Amino acid sequence: MAYTMQTDLTGMHQVYNVSFPVGPRMPNARDDVLLVQTLLKLANFVRFTPALGPVERSAEIAVDGYFGPQTKRMIVAFEDDQKLHRRFFVADGIVEPSPKDGYTRSGVLYKIILMNRSALDASGWRHEHLPFHETTHPILRQSLQKGAVKPPPSPHF
C-alpha cells in the first residue's frame, strides 16, 4: 500500500513511498503502481531511442494501477533520464520501498526518492498536494492521506 512518509531530506518534508517493489516479476500492488505511474507522469520527462530520438513523454503514461509494457518502459526511461543527470542508483527496472532516510546501505538514493524529487521539481505544488488533489486517482489519494500533512492552499487551484 502506497503511503506518505515524513522525511528530513533536503527540500522534501514528506515523500510518497511504495510498500512493495514495482517492476517485472514483483508484487505490483495496485496503489504502489498507481504511485509510480503518478510520479512518472508528474516528472514530465521524455523517453528517447537511439534510432528515433524522442518517442514518448512520461506525462502521457496511463495511470491505471496495472504494471504493463508502458509502465515498464517508463521506469527504464526514468533510469536513463537520471543517468543523464549523473544520479547514482541501481538501474534494474524495479522501484523499491525506501527507508525514512532515503538511502541504501551503500549510500545510494532509492529510485522512489529520485522519482519524488523529479516530480516535485517538475510540478511543484501538484506533488505537495497529491494526497488531497481531486485529480489524484481515488485509490492512491486514500492511501496517501494517512500520515500526510496538508500544505497551505495553492494560488493555482
C-alpha positions in Angstrom: 0.0 0.0 0.0 1.5 3.4 -1.0 1.8 5.8 1.8 3.1 9.2 2.8 6.4 9.3 4.8 7.8 12.2 6.7 11.5 12.8 6.0 14.4 15.0 6.7 15.6 15.0 3.1 16.7 18.4 1.9 13.7 20.3 0.3 11.2 17.5 0.9 9.4 17.3 4.2 7.4 14.3 3.0 7.7 11.8 0.2 5.4 9.2 -1.2 6.6 5.7 -0.8 5.7 2.2 -2.0 5.1 -0.7 0.4 6.2 -3.4 -2.1 8.5 -3.3 -5.1 7.1 -2.3 -8.5 8.6 -3.9 -11.6 8.9 -7.1 -13.6 8.1 -10.2 -11.5 7.4 -8.0 -8.4 4.2 -7.9 -6.3 3.0 -4.7 -8.1 0.3 -3.8 -5.6 -2.3 -1.6 -7.3 -1.8 1.5 -5.2 2.0 1.2 -5.4 1.8 1.0 -9.2 -0.6 4.0 -9.2 2.0 5.9 -7.2 4.9 5.1 -9.5 2.8 6.0 -12.6 1.7 9.2 -11.0 5.2 10.3 -10.1 6.4 9.4 -13.6 3.6 11.5 -15.0 4.4 14.5 -12.8 8.2 14.2 -13.6 7.4 15.0 -17.2 10.5 13.7 -19.0 10.9 12.3 -22.5 11.9 8.7 -23.4 14.4 8.5 -26.2 15.5 5.7 -28.5 18.8 5.8 -30.4 17.2 5.4 -33.8 14.2 7.7 -33.4 15.1 10.2 -30.7 12.2 11.3 -28.5 9.3 8.9 -28.8 7.2 9.1 -25.6 6.6 11.6 -22.8 6.1 10.4 -19.2 3.2 12.9 -18.9 1.3 10.6 -21.2 1.5 7.5 -19.1 -1.7 5.8 -18.3 -2.4 6.0 -14.5 -4.4 2.8 -14.1 -2.5 0.9 -11.3 -1.5 -2.0 -13.5 2.1 -2.8 -14.3 2.3 -3.3 -18.1 4.6 -2.6 -21.0 4.2 1.2 -20.8 4.9 1.4 -17.1 7.9 -0.9 -17.6 9.3 1.3 -20.5 8.8 4.5 -18.5 10.6 3.2 -15.4 13.6 2.3 -17.6 13.3 5.7 -19.4 13.3 7.4 -15.9 16.5 5.5 -15.1 18.1 6.6 -18.4 17.0 10.2 -17.7 18.5 10.1 -14.2 21.8 8.7 -15.6 22.0 11.8 -17.9 21.8 13.9 -14.7 24.6 11.8 -13.2 22.5 10.4 -10.3 23.6 7.2 -8.7 21.1 4.4 -8.1 20.6 0.8 -9.0 19.2 0.7 -12.6 17.3 -2.6 -12.6 13.8 -1.6 -13.7 12.4 -2.0 -10.2 11.1 0.7 -7.8 11.7 -0.5 -4.2 10.4 0.9 -0.9 12.7 3.4 0.8 13.5 3.7 4.5 13.0 7.1 6.1 16.5 8.4 5.4 16.1 7.6 1.6 19.4 5.8 1.2 20.6 2.2 0.7 23.2 0.7 2.9 25.8 1.7 0.3 24.7 5.3 0.4 22.7 5.4 -2.8 19.3 7.1 -3.0 16.4 4.8 -3.6 14.7 5.3 -7.0 11.3 6.2 -5.3 13.1 9.1 -3.7 14.5 10.2 -7.1 11.0 9.9 -8.6 9.6 12.1 -5.8 12.4 14.7 -6.3 11.8 14.7 -10.1 8.0 15.1 -9.7 8.5 17.9 -7.1 10.9 19.7 -9.3 8.7 19.4 -12.4 5.3 20.0 -10.8 5.9 21.8 -7.5 2.6 22.4 -5.8 1.0 19.4 -7.6 3.4 17.0 -5.9 2.8 18.5 -2.5 -1.0 18.3 -2.8 -1.0 14.8 -4.3 -2.9 13.2 -1.3 -5.6 15.8 -1.4 -6.0 16.8 -5.1 -9.1 15.8 -6.9 -7.2 14.6 -10.0 -5.2 12.1 -8.0 -6.6 8.6 -8.5 -9.1 7.9 -5.7 -7.4 4.7 -4.6 -4.0 6.4 -4.4 -5.4 9.5 -2.7 -6.9 7.4 0.0 -3.6 5.6 0.6 -1.5 8.8 0.7 -3.8 10.8 3.0 -2.8 8.7 6.0 0.2 10.5 7.6 0.1 13.3 5.1 0.5 16.9 6.1 -1.9 19.1 4.1 0.1 22.1 2.7 -1.4 25.5 2.5 -3.8 26.1 -0.5 -2.0 26.9 -3.7 -3.0 30.0 -5.7 -3.1 27.7 -8.7 -6.2 25.8 -7.6 
